[in-house]
Amino acid sequence: MKNRSVPTDALLSHIGYQNVAEACAWLSRVFGFIEAYRYGDPVSGVQMYLGQAYVMLRNARQGCLIPARLGYGTQNLTIFVEDVDAHCERARDAGARIVEELNETIYGERQYGAEDIDGHLWIFSQHARDVSPEEWGALSNPKR
């Protein structure tokens, strides 16, 4: 059965924000996310996407602290984009706090890291060169 809300082979991360509507506007303006739908009055959830990456913004639940309140990040979200250099420039110009400058990793990705308005860390990446996991020190799963 096809789900009209999210592709069946997608991972949908749920991310808590102090103000979902404000986060939605910020992620659209700064990172280029597109709103798919929203619900609640006032808004309590928004699904957004960038390319094939989907995220669900929700109100931070009672007892759950966002990174801005904790003082440190709790996870990273990596989104693959077609032109990471232009994406980084857009984010920087829009006021994003860049926490990892554009660089090429040992595993062949060109990427940068930025924090959003509530302290969540986003990594934006673009494939730069093909490097086997063994070349950069990883072990492949032999059952794969």
N, C-alpha and C positions, 0 to 999 in steps of 0.2 A: 504494500500500500504506500502510495506517495503522500508525504506530509507537506502541505502547502506552506507551513511555517518555517521549516528547517529541512535542508536536504538530509536524506537518511544516512549518508556517510560522513556527516559533519560532526565535529565536537563543538558543543555550545557551552561556553564558559559563562557562568553567572557571576557578575561582579557587583559588589555592594558599594553604593554611593550615598553621601549625605543628602544630596538633592539630585534625583534622577533626571529631571527636566534640564537642569543646569549642566549636568554631565553630558547629556545627549547633545546639547548645543555646542559644548566645548569640544567633544570628540568629533563632531561634524566639521566645525570651523578649523580646528588645529590639525587633525589627522585625516580628515576626508571621509569619515564614516558616513554611511547613508542610513537613515531611519527606515526600518521595514514596517514596524507598527508599534503602538504604545497602548497601554491600558491603565485604568484607574482614574479616579477623580478625587483628589489630585493625582497626578501621574505617579504610579508606583512601579512601573516596569516599561522598558523600551528594548525592543530587539533591534540591533544595528548590524551592518555588515560593511566590509571593505574587501572587494574582490570576492573570494570564496570563503573568507573568514567571518564567522558570525559570533556575536556576543550578546548576552542579555544583561541589561543594566537593571538593577533592582535597588530598592531602599535597603540600606544597611539594617539588618535585623537587630532587635534589642539583644545586647550581650555580645554582638559581633563588632569588632573594631576595625575600621579602615586603616590602611597604612599611615595616613596623615596623622591619625590619633595615636597610633602605636609608636610612631617615630622611626619605623623601618618597614621595608617591603616584606610581603609574605609570599609572593610568587611573581613570575615574569610571564607575560603573554607575548608570543612571537607571531608577527603577522608578516607574510611574504607579500612584497609589492613589486611592481614592474620597474620602477625607477627610484631606488632608495635615496639617491643623491637629491633629486627634486623633492622627494617626500620629506627629507630631513630639513631642507631649506624652507619648505612651507611651514613645517612645525616650528622651527626656530623663529621665523618671521612672525608667526602667530603667537609667540610668547611661551612655547613649551620649554620646560626645564630639561635641557639635554644632559643626561647623566653618563652617557657613553658616546664619545665622538665617533663619527664614521670611521670604520676600520674594516680591514679584511681579516677574517679569522683563519686559523690554521686548517679549518675544515671547509674552506672555500666559499664562505658567505661574506658579502659586504653588508654591514649592518650598523645601526646606531640605536641607542637607548634613550628613552624620554619618560619623564613622570607626568601623570595627568593631574588634574586639580585635586584629587583625593590621595595622591601619593602612589597610585598603582604604577608599576613599571611595565612599559611597553617596549619591546624590541621589534624594530622594523628591519627586514632583511631582504636581500636579493642574491640569487645564486650568481657567483662571480666566476668560479672554475670548478671543474669536476675533480674531486679528491676522494679516493677510497678511504673508508674508515680506518683501515690498517695503516695507511700512509701517515695519519696524524695521531696514531696511537690507540685507537679504539679496537675492541674485539667484536667481530660480528657474531651474531647468534648462529651457531651451526645448524639449528633446526629451522631457520628461516628460509 
